[in-house]
Amino acid sequence: MGKPRDASRSLASAGAHGATEERDRLFAETDAGASDFRFGTRTAAVFDDMVGRSVPYYDEFQRMSCELAADFAAPGTTLYDLGCATGTTLQALDRVVPADVRFVGVDNSEEMLAKACGKLVSLKDGRSLELINADLNSGPVIEDGSVAILLLTLQFVRPLFRERVMRRICAGLKPNGCLILVEKILSRHSLLNRQFIKYYYELKRRRGYSEVEIAQKREALENVLVPYRHEENVEMLERVGFSQVEEFFRWYNFCGVVAVK
């Protein structure tokens, strides 16, 4: 298994670091939303709890993504998890994708990759795995791919670079390869957009987040997470070369799309 490039932590220490999951309280502190959201050490420590509590149907669209990936992953090809974070998706994929499919996980946070190492020490025998510390805006090279997965990742890529990133991914996939994309989205109707956001914040309250935490995280994400409308994502995917684009998951302002080259 490849270690994350340029990461200073060893595989052993990464495993120890990932052994204990902390509860997400990042935005409970005063002025926590005063600076932009970062995927650093503190976020990595609570990330699994954060997405589990703040993303609707997270386990279900993970399961659906793995189901789709298993059907498209071709023997001897490469599966890319772009924005792999702490390795949750790769860990789940290992249970359903044959061992002769190579895994590549990419993330721009060394802290996230260190936690991923701890999760991925016991993949199927013979599974080739590489974890790469890289920014999607500038790399890595995508080649010989049958599946590319971006779960809540593209929304953090600057809009100026998104089409270029997607074009590079499409070019690196083999014919009939697929892209699995899950994103937070905007409604094209302002009234419904406000309603969907209201329902989303109600979900976060039900899962234990306070008004202060919700407000401060919203402030920290304001210039970092930039959602598109669903129609914009579909049009972009078709422009870059995907011939079949279909929605497979929807919950108010969250959407999953599968696109086939």
Secondary structure as the mmCIF struct_conf table of DSSP 4:
data_model
#
loop_
_struct_conf.conf_type_id
_struct_conf.id
_struct_conf.beg_label_comp_id
_struct_conf.beg_label_asym_id
_struct_conf.beg_label_seq_id
_struct_conf.end_label_comp_id
_struct_conf.end_label_asym_id
_struct_conf.end_label_seq_id
HELX_LH_PP_P HELX_LH_PP_P1 GLY A 2 PRO A 4
TURN_TY1_P TURN_TY1_P1 ARG A 5 ASP A 6
BEND BEND1 ARG A 9 ARG A 9
HELX_RH_AL_P HELX_RH_AL_P1 LEU A 11 HIS A 17
TURN_TY1_P TURN_TY1_P2 GLY A 18 ALA A 19
BEND BEND2 THR A 20 THR A 20
HELX_LH_PP_P HELX_LH_PP_P2 GLU A 21 ARG A 23
TURN_TY1_P TURN_TY1_P3 LEU A 26 PHE A 27
BEND BEND3 ALA A 28 GLU A 29
TURN_TY1_P TURN_TY1_P4 THR A 30 GLY A 33
BEND BEND4 ALA A 34 SER A 35
BEND BEND5 GLY A 40 GLY A 40
HELX_RH_AL_P HELX_RH_AL_P2 THR A 41 SER A 54
BEND BEND6 VAL A 55 VAL A 55
TURN_TY1_P TURN_TY1_P5 PRO A 56 TYR A 57
HELX_RH_AL_P HELX_RH_AL_P3 TYR A 58 PHE A 72
TURN_TY1_P TURN_TY1_P6 PRO A 75 GLY A 76
STRN STRN1 THR A 78 LEU A 82
TURN_TY1_P TURN_TY1_P7 GLY A 83 GLY A 83
TURN_TY1_P TURN_TY1_P8 ALA A 85 THR A 86
BEND BEND7 GLY A 87 GLY A 87
HELX_RH_AL_P HELX_RH_AL_P4 THR A 88 LEU A 93
TURN_TY1_P TURN_TY1_P9 ASP A 94 VAL A 96
BEND BEND8 VAL A 97 VAL A 97
TURN_TY1_P TURN_TY1_P10 ALA A 99 ASP A 100
BEND BEND9 VAL A 101 VAL A 101
STRN STRN2 ARG A 102 ASP A 107
BEND BEND10 ASN A 108 ASN A 108
HELX_RH_AL_P HELX_RH_AL_P5 GLU A 110 LYS A 119
BEND BEND11 LEU A 120 LEU A 120
TURN_TY1_P TURN_TY1_P11 VAL A 121 SER A 122
HELX_LH_PP_P HELX_LH_PP_P3 LEU A 123 LYS A 124
TURN_TY1_P TURN_TY1_P12 ASP A 125 GLY A 126
STRN STRN3 LEU A 129 ASN A 133
TURN_TY1_P TURN_TY1_P13 LEU A 136 SER A 138
BEND BEND12 ASP A 144 ASP A 144
STRN STRN4 GLY A 145 LEU A 151
BEND BEND13 LEU A 152 LEU A 152
HELX_RH_3T_P HELX_RH_3T_P1 LEU A 154 PHE A 156
BEND BEND14 VAL A 157 VAL A 157
HELX_RH_AL_P HELX_RH_AL_P6 PRO A 159 GLY A 172
STRN STRN5 LEU A 173 LEU A 186
BEND BEND15 ARG A 188 HIS A 189
HELX_RH_AL_P HELX_RH_AL_P7 SER A 190 ARG A 206
TURN_TY1_P TURN_TY1_P14 ARG A 207 GLY A 208
HELX_RH_AL_P HELX_RH_AL_P8 GLU A 211 LEU A 221
TURN_TY1_P TURN_TY1_P15 GLU A 222 VAL A 224
HELX_LH_PP_P HELX_LH_PP_P4 PRO A 227 PRO A 227
STRN STRN6 TYR A 228 ARG A 229
HELX_RH_AL_P HELX_RH_AL_P9 HIS A 230 VAL A 240
TURN_TY1_P TURN_TY1_P16 GLY A 241 GLY A 241
BEND BEND16 SER A 243 SER A 243
STRN STRN7 GLN A 244 TRP A 251
TURN_TY1_P TURN_TY1_P17 TYR A 252 ASN A 253
STRN STRN8 PHE A 254 VAL A 260
#
